[in-house]
Amino acid sequence: MSSEPLLATVATAKPASLAPVPPAPAPTFAPVLTAMVYTRDRDAEGVIRQCLTNLLPSAEFISGTVVNAIKQLAQRSSPRLLIVDVTGSGDPVAQIRSLAEVCEPGTGVIVIGDSNDIRLYRELRRAGIVDYFFKPLVTTLVTQAASGILTGTVEQHASRTGRLVIVLGVRGGVGATTIATSAAWYMAEKRQRRVALLDLDLYAGDAALQLDAAPTHALCEALEHPERVDELFLERAIIHVTERLSLLSSLENLNSPMVLGEESVLSLLDKLLRAYRYVFVDLPAEMAYRLPRVLHIPGICLLVSGPSLVSARDVARWREIIGPGSAERQILHILNKNGAPGGLPSAEFLRAASQAPDITIPYDHNIAVASSLGVKGVLGCATLQHGLAPLFSLMAGEAEEAPHSLFNRTLNRLLRRA
């Protein structure tokens, strides 16, 4: 929720400024639902219908409470305006916080209930809602709050932003981009979340290729002139891969080197995290060491390696740079292509990396073949999907940590014996 904490032609010609950047061609999508209301109270429903009549052509009313909203919105896109009833809830604040985990950053939430308690009101506001009204509802107050959300004029608190997922290939060729595009596609198309994928390899990135999209020069312009980037520019610069999946990707001339400033990246990420539920960053290792603050933003950092000795060594080195995980920042190691020809045996890889991987994806020649067809081809590879299943569950909030496979447990036992 943005306003509240709860909330293949490649263009390489460089335009003179940000203003001339044309809108990226986008397919026509169905409009995002504007308002949803969850309540079983007929009187409250009647008042809300009256309030929304002059604001919206239509709204979806569901007979249910905040519990139903949490379950349903975990599987579908969130509306711009969400009204939920917490009447009878034993812990409304905890439920609203759970609702925040499944709602998009751009959703404004109004809560209704039967408790006239100033402490509850304050706790709910701190949880990120726009407003709380106790029954019987007052038409003018509900109308004013709903109008503020729909028009964007509501008073904003410190925004609850989306979730950042950094995918860092410890060296080239380990499959980081395949993992980044697959995970972004899954969260957008299977989990119905608004997702942005940012490919920071400005000269050799192939996220656009895997998503069957054409990169533009807009990302480079945004990073060179962060002060000019606003919502309008982002909307024009973003490549709309699907209704819910957006891409920012450039492919610059090799004879036009660019020094990437960390402040520019931080500024761009801040804007994206206020607009998307998930922001994936495909970050090449040769650029990552210049962005230490980016690597320490709360979220998930995925270190992707192959099974080679140099990959194992680099995983250990990157762990030293990034530091240990915390409640706000999870560091996960994905061992990709495990068992590939030329890779280290399990025990030797463990000794070199000093720590077992969190997620292991076995080597499968079919994945390499399918990757040439893009993300849609890769999604048909059962080996990859099974290997990434723990990551998908973790990102969707279904698991506290990535479950360890038999391979991981075996490596840990070997480490203890060493």
Stockholm file with secondary structure:
# STOCKHOLM 1.0

chainA/1-418         MSSEPLLATVATAKPASLAPVPPAPAPTFAPVLTAMVYTRDRDAEGVIRQCLTNLLPSAEFISGTVVNAIKQLAQRSSPRLLIVDVTGSGDPVAQIRSLAEVCEPGTGVIVIGDSNDIRLYRELRRAGIVDYFFKPLVTTLVTQAASGILTGTVEQHASRTGRLVIVLGVRGGVGATTIATSAAWYMAEKRQRRVALLDLDLYAGDAALQLDAAPTHALCEALEHPERVDELFLERAIIHVTERLSLLSSLENLNSPMVLGEESVLSLLDKLLRAYRYVFVDLPAEMAYRLPRVLHIPGICLLVSGPSLVSARDVARWREIIGPGSAERQILHILNKNGAPGGLPSAEFLRAASQAPDITIPYDHNIAVASSLGVKGVLGCATLQHGLAPLFSLMAGEAEEAPHSLFNRTLNRLLRRA
#=GR chainA/1-418 SS CCSSSCCCCCCCCCCSSSTTCCCCCCCCCCCCCCEEEECCCHHHHHHHHHHHHTTCSCCEEESCCHHHHHHHHTSSCCCSEEEEECTTCSCHHHHHHHHHHHSCTTCEEEEEESCCCHHHHHHHHHHTCSEEEESSCCHHHHHHHHHHHHHTCSCCCSCCCCEEEEEEESSTTSSHHHHHHHHHHIIIIISCCCEEEEECCTTTCCHHHHTTCCCCSHHHHHHHCGGGCCHHHHHHHSEESSSSEEEECCCCCTTSCCCCCHHHHHHHHHHHHTTCSEEEEEEEHHHHTTCHHHHTSSEEEEEEECSSHHHHHHHHHHHHHHCCCCSSEEEEEEEEEETCTTCCCHHHHHHHHSSCCSEEEECCHHHHHHHTTCHHHHTTCHHHHHHHHHHHHHHTTSCSSCCCCHHHHHHHHHHHHC
#=GC SS_cons         CCSSSCCCCCCCCCCSSSTTCCCCCCCCCCCCCCEEEECCCHHHHHHHHHHHHTTCSCCEEESCCHHHHHHHHTSSCCCSEEEEECTTCSCHHHHHHHHHHHSCTTCEEEEEESCCCHHHHHHHHHHTCSEEEESSCCHHHHHHHHHHHHHTCSCCCSCCCCEEEEEEESSTTSSHHHHHHHHHHIIIIISCCCEEEEECCTTTCCHHHHTTCCCCSHHHHHHHCGGGCCHHHHHHHSEESSSSEEEECCCCCTTSCCCCCHHHHHHHHHHHHTTCSEEEEEEEHHHHTTCHHHHTSSEEEEEEECSSHHHHHHHHHHHHHHCCCCSSEEEEEEEEEETCTTCCCHHHHHHHHSSCCSEEEECCHHHHHHHTTCHHHHTTCHHHHHHHHHHHHHHTTSCSSCCCCHHHHHHHHHHHHC
//
